[in-house]
Amino acid sequence: MRKRSFGFPCAIDASAGSSLHLQVSIGPFITDFVCRERKIIVEVDGGQHADSARDQARDAYLVSEGYRVLRFWNPDVLKNTVGVSEMILSSLNAIPG
C-alpha cells in the first residue's frame, strides 16, 4: 500500500497550520509522516506490525527524542479517514506550535 494514497495529510496541513512530511528519517528510522514543529509522528501500519518488538524499540527511541508516536492500522485509515484525521488534528492542536 502506498503511503501517498491516504488523503489526510493535505487536509491536516491546512487545518493545523503545521505540515506533515512523508517518510522522514529520524535517527536510524524512517517515519511514515512527521510534524517536526509539533514533534508528532504518524505511523500507518499493516498487521505485520501487531505486537512487534522492533516497533516497540523504535517507538521508545522516537519518544526519547521528544516525539509522540500515533499509530493507526491501514483499514482504519482507509475506512475512517475523517475520524483518523480528526484524531491527528486534535493531537497537533494540543501542542503549541
N, C-alpha and C positions, 0 to 999 in steps of 0.2 A: 504494500500500500504506500503510495507516495504521500509524504507529509504535506506537500503543497496543495493537495486536493481538498484539505479542510478549509472551510470558509471563514472560520472565526478570527484569524489573526488580523485581517484588514479592518473588520468591524470593531474589534477591541482597540486597535491602534487609534482609531478616530475617536472612540468614546473615552478612553483613558488618558489621552494626551501623552502616552508613552508608547514606544514601539516594541513589538515582539519581533525578534530577529530569528531567522531559521538556521538551524544547525550551526551553533556557535561552540567553539572549543573553550572549555574552562578546565584548566589543568590538563590531566590526561584524558578527559572525557569530552564527548560531543553531545550537546543538548539538542532536543528537538526544537524548542523555542525558548528564548530568554529575553527578559526585560532587564537590562543591566541597571537602568535608573532606579528601579524598584526592587532589584535583586530577587526576582521571581523566575523560576524555571518551570516550563510546562512540558511534561512528557506525555506522549500518546503511545500507548503500548498494546501489543498483542498478547495473547495468552501465554506465550513462552516466557513472559516476564513475571508471572504469578509466583510469589514466594521465592524470588531469585536472590540468592545470597550476593551475587555480583551487584545487583541493583541496590541492595541494602548498603553495601560498602560504598557504592557510587554516591548514593544519597547522603551517607554520612560525611563523605568528603565535601560534597557541594554545600551541605549545611555548615560544615566547619569553615567554609569560605564566605559564610554570611548569606547564603541563598536559601530561599524557601522553595521546596520542590512540590509541585502539584502534579499528580498522576491521574490520567484518565485512560480508560480502555477504549480501543478502536470502536467497538459497537456503540458505546455511549456517545462518542464524538459524532459518529455518523447518524445516529438515530435521534440524538438530543442536542444538536448543535447549539440551539438557543440556550438551553439550560447550562451546558458546559461553558459557553461564552459568558453567561451571567456570573457563574462561579469564578471564572478567571478575572473578569472585570471587577467583581467585588473584592477579590484579593488584591488587585492592583490599586484600587481606590482606598483600601485600608492602610496603605503605606504611603506616607507623604513623598511626593516626587520632586 
